[in-house]
C-alpha cells in the first residue's frame, strides 16, 4: 500500500485489520516521508523525480525479496504505483489505483475553471508559489507552535464536520492530528517533488493517459463517489489500456475513501482481487458499490 502526497502509511489505520484477513499487508512510507529517511531532494526534472520514488521502491522490493504482489496506491501514491508497474510489470500481479493522480491533464474540459483561475492575479500568485515549490508542509513548519492547532483544525474538519462518511471519534481525531503534524513538520524531502510531477491545479506534467497503451498489468480503479479526483480520466484511459480493467465507485467516500467508508473500500479491494482469493459469491461484494466499467482483454 502506497500513500499519497503529504501522507504516510498511518493513513490506512482503518484498513489493516480487515485486509490482513485476506492478504499479507505491507504499507510503506515513501522515501522522504513519514518514518522513512529524508535525504536531501536534489531532483531537477520530472524524470529524475519519478526515478527518485520508483528506484527507491524497487530497491526496497529487492531487499524484501517480494515477487508477484498486488500493488495499491492512493492519489500521488497511485501515480507512483502506476509508473512502477509500467517499468517493472513482471513483479505486479494486479494494480489497484485509489483516487489516483495522473489521469487528468490541462486539456481536460472539467478543469477549465482552474485554468481560468491561473489567468487572474490571484491565480498568478498561487502559480508562482507552486513553481517556487512552496509546499503546505513549509507553512506548518513556519508557524511554529501554532502548527499542531492548524493540523488539528484541518483533521477535525475533513474527517469530522465535513466528512462525507464515517467521522473520527475524539480519540482518533487527536491521535491522527498528532501523527499528521509530526510527519508534516519533519525535514523537507519527498514533499519537494510537487512542482516536478504536477503543474498548478494538480495536472500531471507527464499524464498517465499518454502511457495507457503501454499498460501490462490488470488494473482496478477505485474512487469515492465524492472524490474530487475525476474518475472520468480513468474511463478515458481504460479505452486504450490493452489489459483487463475495471472502475469501482464507493458511496459515502471522498478522496480518502479508505477512511470515509472503510467497509465499502474493503469490499472494492476484495472484489478487485477476486481472482486471487477464494471468496464465494464475489459478486455480492458489489452490493452498494457502483461498477462504472469493466473490460476483459
Secondary structure as UniProt FT lines:
FT   TURN            5..6
FT   HELIX           9..12
FT   TURN            13..15
FT   HELIX           16..20
FT   TURN            21..22
FT   TURN            31..32
FT   TURN            34..35
FT   HELIX           46..64
FT   STRAND          69..74
FT   HELIX           76..87
FT   HELIX           89..91
FT   STRAND          92..98
FT   TURN            106..107
FT   HELIX           109..111
FT   HELIX           112..118
FT   HELIX           121..131
FT   TURN            132..133
FT   HELIX           136..142
FT   HELIX           144..146
FT   HELIX           147..156
FT   HELIX           157..161
FT   HELIX           170..184
FT   HELIX           190..193
FT   HELIX           194..197
FT   STRAND          198..199
FT   TURN            200..202
FT   STRAND          203..204
FT   TURN            205..206
FT   HELIX           208..214
FT   STRAND          219..224
FT   TURN            225..226
FT   HELIX           232..238
FT   TURN            239..240
FT   STRAND          245..250
FT   TURN            255..256
FT   HELIX           257..260
FT   HELIX           262..272
FT   TURN            273..276
FT   TURN            280..281
FT   HELIX           282..286
FT   TURN            287..288
FT   STRAND          289..295
//
